[in-house]
Amino acid sequence: MQGEVGEDLLSLRLSIGSACHFELTKKRKRIDEPNDNNLMVLLQARDRMMRLGCNRPGMADDKDLQLLRLLLLCATAVDRNDVSSATDLLRQLYRNASLCGSPIQRMTAYFTDGLLARFLTKNSSFYSSIMADPSPEEEFSAFTSLCKTSPYYQFAHFTANQAIFEAFEEDEHWNGGFLHVIDFDVSYGLQWPSLIQSLSDKATNQKPINLLITGFGGSIEELRDTEKRLSSFASGCRNISFEFEGRLRGEKRPEIQVKKNATVAVNLVFYLHTLKNYSNIYSTLMQINTLNPSVVTLVEKEGSKGNHSGFLSRFTESLHYFAAMFDSLDDCLPARNIERLRIEKNHLGREIKHSVVVKDEEEKGCRYERLETWKEVMERYRFEGVRMSSRSVSQAKLLLKIKSHCSAMDDHGTATGFRIFERDEGMAISLALKRMLSANRADKAVTNCG
């Protein structure tokens, strides 16, 4: 059984462009906490791992598969509420995880935190300590560093922006030089400077361009900072008029007003998979339909085939995704690099812990689905796929050349790292991570834009 699990985990897959399975609400299982003695032992083991930091070597790299098996066994024990087995496995995991070890060892530290926190009540001081979020400044810094360092987000942002830019060009004969972008997850606005620059390069004194971005965010502070940052950037660009309209996610406000004849572009970058249920996805896509957009850009992480309901299934998919993300950073930044440690702690680690602690009755949304599934969902709500332009593909490949330091060679001289390939008859483009974990087996992680 453990051998089968290990082989399954060698197929690490990600993607951008999938769809959703929805879970039925389950009766909440009672979760027992470890007793005080066992809890103190676990907390001491965790504290030792944290204190040693980069001075702790962890397991040998060839033992990474063993750590993955331990994580799966521990997740199974937690799901079964087997406190005794889970406690023993958590202790082993804390003893062998390392914040500066191999990518798997680094990732394991945060998954182990999440599994321990899942056992604790949310009003526990220990829970609060383990799940403490970074400050807004730390979170922004980590996300910015990840976007700057890894091709992952740049691929998503540049490819989506190219599609939006081309839609604007196609509508030039009637849009009056007005582009309205509606971003359902503005994420600090880091996607938009490159689009603003492209529009400015195209604009002239005789034909200026007006850009309005309606961006949804999680807090007033985030939206204010985003507006300030983008407005400052746009002020340095010629022949472009820029306006930002920030909206709090979930806030009840009047419908989005679209200027007559403007080119309307809707941006769904890593957004649809966060929605909680079928009703929310339905209402979102129907709302988008009423806006009559010229283009909708969909970017999502791709999962494996099979049943995606239940904690263990979601946990395994999370292992696939984050193993690839941590692995991709290994070629981009040195092991002890401060920027890398901050990315892992304040962004990826935070995402891992939150993905693990969420309970079944709270988690009804979709996670990592296949590209084909997302395509079915979009078509169900009257959206049609369009071919990606040759410029989009060329730009994506150029990005990987610029980021060539994020690729490497394995022991047999085979290139590993990020790759670009077209799918769905050219209507989607994928970013894949290829890694040789053993002499005869390759890993892939996929991200798709459509």
C-alpha positions in Angstrom: 0.0 0.0 0.0 2.7 2.5 0.9 4.6 1.7 -2.3 1.4 2.5 -4.3 1.0 5.8 -2.5 4.6 6.7 -3.2 4.2 6.0 -6.9 1.1 8.0 -7.1 2.8 11.0 -5.6 5.5 10.8 -8.3 2.8 12.1 -10.7 2.7 15.7 -9.5 0.2 17.7 -11.6 -1.0 21.3 -11.6 -2.9 23.4 -14.0 -4.7 26.6 -15.1 -8.0 25.9 -16.7 -10.2 23.2 -15.0 -13.7 22.8 -13.4 -15.5 21.9 -10.3 -16.9 18.9 -8.4 -19.1 19.8 -5.5 -19.4 18.0 -2.2 -22.6 17.2 -0.3 -22.7 18.7 3.1 -21.5 16.1 5.6 -22.3 15.7 9.2 -19.4 17.1 11.2 -17.2 14.5 12.8 -16.1 15.1 16.4 -12.4 15.8 16.5 -10.5 14.7 19.6 -7.4 16.7 20.6 -4.2 15.0 21.7 -3.9 14.9 25.5 -1.9 17.5 27.3 1.3 15.3 27.5 1.2 14.4 23.8 0.4 17.9 22.8 3.4 19.2 24.7 5.7 16.7 23.1 4.5 17.8 19.7 4.8 21.4 20.4 8.3 20.9 21.7 9.2 19.0 18.5 7.8 21.8 16.5 9.6 24.4 18.5 12.9 22.6 18.0 12.4 22.5 14.3 11.6 26.2 14.2 14.5 27.2 16.4 17.1 25.2 14.5 15.8 26.7 11.2 18.5 26.4 8.6 20.9 24.6 11.0 18.8 21.5 10.8 19.7 19.2 7.9 16.5 17.0 8.0 16.5 13.6 6.2 18.7 12.7 3.3 17.2 13.8 0.0 16.7 10.2 -1.1 14.3 9.9 1.9 11.8 12.5 0.5 9.4 9.8 -0.6 9.3 8.4 2.9 8.3 11.9 4.1 5.5 12.0 1.6 4.3 8.6 2.8 4.4 9.8 6.4 2.3 12.8 5.5 -0.3 10.6 3.8 -0.4 8.2 6.7 -0.8 11.1 9.1 -3.6 12.7 7.1 -5.4 9.3 7.1 -5.0 9.1 10.9 -6.3 12.6 11.4 -9.2 12.0 9.1 -10.1 8.9 11.1 -9.6 10.8 14.4 -7.0 8.3 15.4 -5.2 10.5 18.0 -2.6 7.9 19.0 -1.4 7.1 15.5 -1.5 10.8 14.4 0.5 11.9 17.4 3.2 9.4 16.7 3.3 10.4 13.0 3.3 14.1 13.7 6.3 13.6 16.0 8.2 11.8 13.3 7.3 14.5 10.7 8.5 17.3 13.0 11.7 15.5 13.6 12.5 15.1 10.0 11.2 18.2 8.4 13.6 21.1 7.7 12.9 24.7 6.8 16.1 24.8 4.7 16.3 21.2 3.5 15.1 19.7 0.2 11.8 21.1 -1.3 9.9 18.2 0.1 11.3 18.6 3.6 10.5 22.4 3.6 7.0 21.7 2.4 6.5 19.0 5.0 7.1 21.5 7.8 3.9 23.5 6.8 1.8 20.4 6.1 2.7 19.1 9.5 1.6 22.4 11.1 -1.7 22.2 9.3 -2.4 18.6 10.4 -1.6 19.5 14.0 -3.8 22.5 13.8 -6.7 20.4 12.4 -6.7 18.5 15.7 -7.0 21.7 17.8 -10.0 23.8 18.5 -9.9 27.3 16.9 -10.1 29.0 20.3 -6.9 27.3 21.5 -3.9 29.5 22.0 -1.8 26.8 20.4 -4.0 26.9 17.3 -3.6 30.7 17.1 0.1 30.4 17.4 0.5 27.7 14.7 -2.0 29.4 12.3 -0.9 33.0 12.9 -1.0 34.9 9.6 1.8 37.1 8.4 1.2 40.9 8.6 -0.3 42.5 5.5 3.2 43.9 4.7 4.8 40.5 5.0 2.1 38.8 2.9 2.4 41.5 0.2 6.2 41.2 0.2 6.1 37.4 -0.1 3.6 37.4 -2.9 5.5 40.1 -4.8 8.7 38.2 -4.5 7.1 35.0 -5.8 5.6 36.8 -8.8 9.0 38.4 -9.5 11.1 35.2 -9.0 9.0 32.4 -10.5 7.6 32.1 -14.0 4.4 30.7 -12.5 2.4 33.9 -11.9 4.2 35.8 -14.7 3.0 33.2 -17.2 -0.5 33.6 -16.0 -0.4 37.4 -16.0 1.4 38.0 -19.3 -0.7 35.4 -21.2 -4.0 36.8 -19.9 -2.9 40.4 -20.6 -1.9 39.5 -24.2 -5.4 38.0 -24.8 -7.0 41.2 -23.3 -4.7 43.5 -25.4 -5.6 41.6 -28.6 -9.3 41.8 -27.8 -9.0 45.6 -27.4 -7.2 45.8 -30.8 -9.9 43.8 -32.5 -12.6 46.2 -31.2 -10.7 49.4 -32.1 -13.0 50.3 -34.9 -15.9 50.9 -32.4 -14.6 51.0 -28.8 -13.5 54.6 -28.9 -10.2 53.7 -27.2 -11.9 52.6 -24.0 -11.0 49.4 -22.2 -12.8 48.2 -19.1 -11.1 45.3 -17.2 -13.1 43.6 -14.5 -10.7 41.6 -12.2 -12.5 39.3 -9.8 -9.3 38.8 -7.7 -7.1 41.9 -8.1 -4.3 40.4 -5.8 -2.5 43.8 -5.2 -2.8 44.7 -8.9 0.5 43.0 -9.8 -0.9 41.8 -13.1 -1.7 45.1 -14.6 1.5 47.3 -15.0 2.5 45.2 -18.1 -0.9 45.8 -19.7 -0.8 49.5 -18.9 2.7 49.7 -20.5 1.5 47.8 -23.6 -1.5 50.1 -24.0 0.7 53.2 -23.5 3.1 52.0 -26.2 0.2 51.6 -28.6 -1.5 55.0 -27.7 -0.7 58.2 -29.5 -1.6 61.9 -29.0 -4.3 61.6 -31.6 -5.6 58.3 -30.2 -5.2 58.2 -26.4 -6.5 55.1 -24.5 -8.8 55.1 -21.5 -8.4 52.2 -19.1 -10.7 51.4 -16.2 -10.0 48.5 -13.9 -12.7 47.3 -11.6 -10.9 45.1 -9.1 -12.2 43.0 -6.3 -10.1 42.6 -3.1 -10.2 41.3 0.4 -9.8 44.5 2.3 -10.1 48.3 2.0 -6.4 48.7 2.7 -5.5 46.3 -0.1 -7.7 48.1 -2.6 -6.4 51.5 -1.6 -2.8 50.4 -1.9 -3.6 48.8 -5.2 -5.2 52.0 -6.6 -2.2 54.1 -5.4 0.4 51.7 -6.8 -1.3 51.4 -10.3 -2.2 55.1 -10.5 1.4 56.0 -9.8 2.6 53.6 -12.5 0.1 54.9 -15.0 1.0 58.5 -14.4 4.4 57.8 -15.8 2.9 56.4 -19.1 2.1 58.5 -22.1 -1.3 59.0 -23.7 -3.2 56.8 -21.3 -6.0 57.8 -18.9 -6.2 55.4 -16.0 -9.0 54.8 -13.4 -9.3 52.2 -10.7 -12.5 51.2 -9.0 -12.0 49.0 -6.0 -14.7 46.7 -4.7 -14.7 44.6 -1.5 -15.3 40.9 -2.3 -18.8 39.9 -1.1 -19.9 43.4 -0.5 -23.4 44.2 -1.8 -23.1 47.1 -4.2 -24.9 48.2 -7.4 -24.2 46.2 -10.5 -21.0 47.0 -12.4 -21.6 49.8 -14.9 -20.0 49.4 -18.3 -19.4 52.3 -20.7 -21.2 52.0 -23.9 -19.1 50.5 -26.8 -16.1 49.9 -24.4 -14.2 46.7 -24.8 -15.0 44.7 -21.7 -12.5 42.1 -20.5 -13.2 39.8 -17.5 -10.2 38.4 -15.7 -10.5 35.1 -13.7 -7.0 34.3 -12.7 -6.9 31.7 -9.9 -10.5 32.7 -8.9 -13.2 30.3 -9.8 -11.7 27.4 -7.7 -12.1 29.6 -4.6 -15.9 29.8 -4.8 -17.7 27.7 -2.2 -20.6 26.1 -4.1 -22.3 25.6 -7.4 -24.7 28.5 -6.8 -21.8 31.0 -6.4 -20.1 29.8 -9.6 -23.5 30.0 -11.5 -24.2 33.5 -10.3 -20.7 34.7 -11.1 -20.8 33.3 -14.7 -24.3 34.6 -15.3 -23.2 38.1 -14.0 -20.3 38.0 -16.4 -22.7 37.1 -19.2 -24.7 40.2 -18.6 -21.6 42.3 -19.1 -21.3 41.0 -22.6 -17.5 40.8 -22.5 -15.3 40.6 -25.5 -13.0 38.2 -23.7 -12.8 36.2 -20.5 -9.4 35.0 -19.4 -9.5 31.9 -17.2 -6.4 30.7 -15.4 -6.5 27.7 -13.0 -4.4 25.0 -11.4 -4.9 21.6 -12.9 -5.5 18.5 -10.9 -5.6 14.8 -11.6 -8.5 12.7 -12.7 -10.8 11.0 -10.2 -12.9 11.8 -7.2 -12.1 15.1 -5.5 -14.5 14.9 -2.6 -13.4 14.4 1.0 -10.4 15.5 3.1 -7.9 12.8 1.9 -8.5 13.5 -1.8 -8.1 17.3 -1.3 -5.0 16.7 0.9 -3.4 14.6 -1.9 -4.1 17.2 -4.5 -2.6 19.8 -2.3 0.5 17.7 -1.9 0.8 17.5 -5.7 0.5 21.2 -6.2 2.7 22.5 -3.4 5.4 19.8 -4.0 5.7 21.3 -7.5 5.7 24.9 -6.2 8.4 24.3 -3.7 10.4 22.3 -6.2 10.2 25.1 -8.8 11.7 27.5 -6.3 14.7 25.2 -5.8 16.1 26.2 -9.2 15.2 29.9 -8.9 16.6 30.7 -5.5 19.4 29.2 -3.2 18.3 27.1 -0.3 19.2 29.7 2.4 18.0 32.7 0.4 16.0 35.1 2.7 13.6 36.0 -0.1 12.8 32.3 -0.7 12.3 31.6 3.0 9.9 34.5 3.2 8.0 33.2 0.2 7.7 29.8 1.7 6.7 31.0 5.2 4.4 33.9 4.4 2.7 32.8 1.2 3.1 29.1 0.3 3.2 28.0 3.9 0.2 30.0 4.8 -1.8 28.6 1.9 -0.8 25.0 2.9 -1.9 25.4 6.5 -5.3 27.0 5.6 -5.9 24.3 2.9 -5.4 21.5 5.5 -7.4 22.9 8.5 -10.6 23.7 6.6 -13.3 21.2 7.6 -15.3 19.1 5.2 -18.6 21.0 5.9 -16.8 24.3 5.2 -15.1 23.1 2.0 -17.8 22.6 -0.7 -16.0 24.4 -3.5 -13.7 23.1 -6.2 -10.0 22.8 -6.0 -7.7 21.3 -8.6 -9.7 20.1 -11.6 -8.9 19.1 -15.2 -8.7 21.6 -18.0 -11.5 19.6 -19.8 -13.8 20.1 -16.8 -13.3 23.8 -16.7 -14.1 23.9 -20.4 -17.3 22.1 -19.8 -18.3 24.5 -17.1 -17.6 27.6 -19.3 -19.5 26.1 -22.3 -22.4 25.3 -20.0 -22.8 29.0 -19.4 -22.6 30.0 -23.0 -18.9 30.8 -23.3 -16.9 29.7 -26.3 -13.2 28.9 -26.5 -11.0 30.9 -28.8 -7.5 30.0 -30.2 -4.6 31.5 -28.4 -2.6 33.7 -30.8 0.9 32.9 -32.0 2.0 36.1 -30.1 0.7 34.6 -26.8 2.6 31.4 -27.3 5.8 33.2 -28.4 5.6 35.5 -25.4 5.2 32.6 -23.0 8.2 30.9 -24.5 10.2 34.1 -24.3 9.4 34.4 -20.7 10.9 31.0 -20.0 14.0 32.0 -21.9 14.3 35.0 -19.7 13.8 32.8 -16.7 16.2 30.1 -17.9 17.9 30.1 -14.4 14.7 28.4 -13.2 15.6 25.3 -15.3 18.3 22.7 -14.7 19.8 19.5 -16.1 19.3 16.1 -14.4 22.1 13.5 -13.9 21.5 12.2 -17.5 21.8 15.5 -19.2 18.0 15.9 -19.7 16.6 19.4 -19.3 14.2 19.8 -16.4 12.2 22.7 -15.2 9.3 24.7 -16.8 7.9 24.0 -20.2 5.2 25.5 -22.4 2.8 23.5 -24.5 -0.5 24.1 -26.3 -3.7 22.2 -25.6 -7.3 21.9 -26.7 -6.6 22.6 -30.3 -4.7 25.8 -29.4 -7.5 27.2 -27.2 -5.4 26.7 -24.0 -1.7 27.0 -23.2 -0.1 25.2 -20.3 3.0 25.8 -18.1 4.4 22.5 -17.0 7.2 21.7 -14.5 9.3 18.6 -15.3 11.5 17.2 -12.7 13.4 13.9 -12.5 13.0 12.5 -9.0 14.6 9.2 -9.8 16.7 7.7 -12.6 13.6 6.4 -14.4 10.6 8.6 -13.5 9.7 12.2 -14.3 7.4 14.6 -12.5 5.2 17.1 -14.2 3.2 20.0 -12.8 0.8 21.8 -15.1 -0.8 25.2 -15.2 -3.1 26.2 -18.0 -4.4 29.5 -19.4 -7.5 29.7 -21.6 
